[in-house]
């Protein structure tokens, strides 16, 4: 994970922005029933990245990962359109209730830049649909140089997005958020199309950090810096998420990234425990493979 990496994170102000007034109004209008759905996980499951997570002798990383977490952010689909047999294999290796959150292929977002991308989108969706009920939410990540000047292309693409596939949007150009462009049209479109506005929290890209919800779903991509402040940042995030729970959030999707991914399960487990202790969510806390008793990380 190189996005937003900094040499000295100790000098970064990690304070979360205040909530815009639109959030409370949006959440109250959703009229939620019961507790929110909460999915917390890592960005990938391969052993090369999560070196210390898997017990010795683990033969199938996804199958084991899915016994410890209820979800995975699936970045691999950004680089490859996988055969149906592979996607069906992911489905079959995971238990009922597990959710995948795949990234749209780069051919759509980065090569075509959303223009004349219907064919590529249809191919992608035809394949990923084989995750069936285990498909949580797709997300579209646009490149750093895709700014407000590309608004018409973004608008046209999202207007045609099929409602049967839940979608979230991640924007990485500062122009969307620095006040130089009126973002009301963007938020109106996302709300009308029921498209979730991803919150990206990265040490080196504070210019992208926002708190503007566009659906009663919070989709957070959290980029840690492999330092102690990663945990205090999660404390702050938990307080914000707790506020949103009290206001009526329906879904929380929180995925942890790291410069060195082996720390991702530890941070995810830390946040899960806070939800369990303070909100009584009963989420599974991942096991510590270094414990002979296969105890929990926390």
ABEGO torsion letter per residue (X at the ends): XABGBBABAAABBABBBBBBAAAAAAAAAAGBBEBBBBBBBBABABAAABAAABBBGBABAAAAAAAABABBBBAAAAABBBBAAAAAAAAAABBBGBBBBBBBBAAAAAAAGGBGAAAAAAAAAAAAAAAEAABABBBBBBBAABBAAAAAAAAAAAAABBAABBBBBBBABAAAAAGABBAAAAAAAAAAAGBBBBBBBBAABAAABBABBABABBBBBBBBAGBAAAAAAAAAAAAAAAAAAAAGBABBBBBBBBABAAAAAAAAAAAAAAAAAAAGAGBBBBBBAABAAGBBAX
